[in-house]
C-alpha cells in the first residue's frame, strides 16, 4: 500500500527565514545602509508580492536602482542562500524506506522553487513536486494537492498527509483536500482556525509521527500523465 506525504518546501524542509536574514545582511552591506536596516528588512517582509516589498524598500532607503531590478537580484540570490534544516535528507530517506511516497507542494515561482529543490539535494530525496506558478493554482486550493498526486500516478486517499508550517496554506489546504494534516509549529502556538490533526515542533518530530502511523488502505493507481516529467513535474 502506498502512503503519500505531501510536504511544504519553505520553512518546512528549507530554512527560508534564515536565508532571508542572510540576504538582508548582504543587501544592507552592499548598499551601505544603516545598522538597523537588516532588522527592518526582516520585519517588513511578511509575505505578499515581491514588487510591492521592493517598492517599499526602494522608497525607505532612497535607492536609485529600480524595484524590478532589486527584486530580480533577490530572486536570483535567495536559492543560493537557502539551506535544509538539519537531518532533512536522512529523515525523508527514513520515510521512503518505510514505504512512503514523498512529494513537495509549494507556492512560488517555478525557477526559484526548482533551484531550491535541486541545490539542496531534495530532488533525489523525493518522488515529485508541484509548484503553484507552473500549475496555475495556489495553496490552500485543494486542486493543487490532487494534481501533485495525479502527476505521481495515484489519487489522494483519506490516510494521506499534508505537512507544513503555514496554518492558512498547508493546514487549511490539507483540510480542504480532506487529508490528514501535520503542522510544524517551530515553537509557535496554534492560531485561530481548524486545527491540524497532529502537531510537531520540527521536521524530525513530524517524521517520527508519520513513522508511527499504521499503513492506510490501498489507493487507486493509474499511469502518470503522458506529459509528466519522470523525476518531478509542476
N, C-alpha and C positions, 0 to 999 in steps of 0.2 A: 504494500500500500504506500502510495506517495504522500508525503506530508510536505506542505508548502508553507514557507515562511517568507513573507514579503517585508523587507527592511527598508526604512528610510535611509538616505545617504548622509545628508549634512547634519552634524551634531548628534548622529546616531552611530554611524560607522566611522565617519571622519570628524575631526575636531575643527569644524569650520570657525567657531568662535575664537579659538586660539590662532588660527590662520589670519583672521581679520585683525586681531590685536597686533600680530607681527606686521601685517601690511600697514596698519595705521602708524606704527613706529617708523617704518621705512618712508612712508609718504610724508610724515612730519619732518623727518631729517632731510629728505630730498628738497622740499620746498622751504626749509629753514623756518618752520612755524614755531609758535610759542611752545613753552614746555608742556602746557596743558592741552595742546592740540590733539594728541593721540587719544587722550581720555575722552575729549569731546567727540571725536570721530566714532569711537566705540559706543558711546551713549546715544549718539544721533542715528546710528544705523539700526533701526528697529524693524526692518522689513520694508516692503513696498518697492516701487520701481527704482532702478538704479539711476535713471536720468534725473528723477526728482531729487534723490540724495545728493548727486554730484552738482546739481544746480545750487543746492543749499551750501555745499562745501565751497564751491567757487565764490559764492557771494560772501560767505563768512570770512574767508581768508583773502579775499580780494585777489584772486588768481587770474592771470591773463589767459591761461590755457582754456580752451572751450570745454564745457562739461562733457560733451560727447567723447572727447579725447581722453579726459580723465577716466571716464567710465570704461572705455576700451582698454586702457592701460591696466585698470584694476582687474577686469575680466581675464586678461592675459596672464596676470601675475598670480592671482589667488589660487589656481590649481597647483602652482609650483610650491606654494606655502602650506597647503593642506597636508596634514598627517593623519594616519589612522590612530584611533585610541589604542592603547597597549593591548596586545593579545588578540586583536580582531581576526587576523587571518587564521590563527590557531583555533579560535572559538568557532568560526564558520566551518572550518575543517572538521571539528568535532560533530557539528550538526549534520554535515553531509555524510560523514562516516556512519552516523546513526540512522541514515535513510531519509533525511530531509532534503527537499529541493529548495534552493535558496534563490530569491530574486531581490532586486532593488527596484523600488518605485519612488521616484524623486521628482519634485518640481524643480524647474530650472531650464537654462538654455542647453541645447544638445552638446555644443562644443565644450562648454565648461564642465558639465557633469561627466561627459565621457573622458575628459582629460583627468579628472579626479579618479575615476574608476580605474583607468589604465596606469596612471603614475603611481598609485598606491598599491598596485598588485591585486586589487579586488577583482579584476576581470577574470583571473584564474581561480578565484575562490567562490564564484557564484555560477548559477546556471543561466542567468539572463538579467536584463534590466528593462525598465520602461521609463522614458524621460518625457515630462509633460509637454515641453515645447515641440518635440517631434510628434507626439501623439495628438496634439491639439486639445488636450484635456488637462485639468489640474486637480490635484487632491484638494478637497475631500470628495471629489466626484468618484463614485464607486466604479464607473466605467473604466477608469484608469487601472484599477486593480484587476478587473475582469480581463482587460487587454493584456496585462502582464501574464496572467495565467494562460490565456489563449495562445499567446506567442510562444509559450513553452510547451504547447501541445496538450494542455489539460484545462479543466474548468475548476472554478473555485468550489470548495466544499465547506460546510459549516465548521469543520475542525481545523481549517487553515487559519494562519495568524498574520496580523499586521503588527510590526514592531517599529516604534518611532518615538521621537522626543516631543512632537507637537500635538497638544490636545486637539486643536482646531483642524489640523490637516490629517495627521496619521490616525489618531484615535477616532475622531469623527468619521474619517473616511472608511476606516475599518468597520465601524458600526453601520455605516451606510451600505457597505458591501455585505453585511451580515456575517462578518468574520470575527474570530476571536481577536482581542486587542491586548497588546502589552506596551505599557508606557514606560519609557526610560526617563526617570524624573531628574537625574543629575542633582538630586537633593532638594528639588523644589516641591512645595505642596501642590496637591491637585487643585486646579481652579474649578470654576463652575462648568456645568455640562455633564453629559452622560459619562460616567467614569469608565476606565478600562477594566477588562476582565482581570488582568494581573498588573502589578507594578514592580519595577526593578529600578535600582539606583544607577546601574551601569549595564553595559552590554554583557559583561561576563555573567552577571546575575541573571540577565534575561535569557542567555543561552542555557544556564543551569535550569531555569524554569521550563524551557522548552524541552530540554533533555529528559525531564521527568514526566512529560506529558505522554499518556498512552497513545498508541497508534490509532488514527481515526479510521472511519470506513473507507473503502476503496472509492477513488474518484474516477469520473469518466475521462478516458484518454482518447485523443484524436490526433491525427497527424498535424504538425505545425503548418502554418500558412505558407504557401509557396514563396512569398516574398520575405519570409522571416530569415534573419541572419543566423548562421549556425552557432555563433558563440554569444549572441546577445542581440536584441533588437529594440527599437524605440517604439 
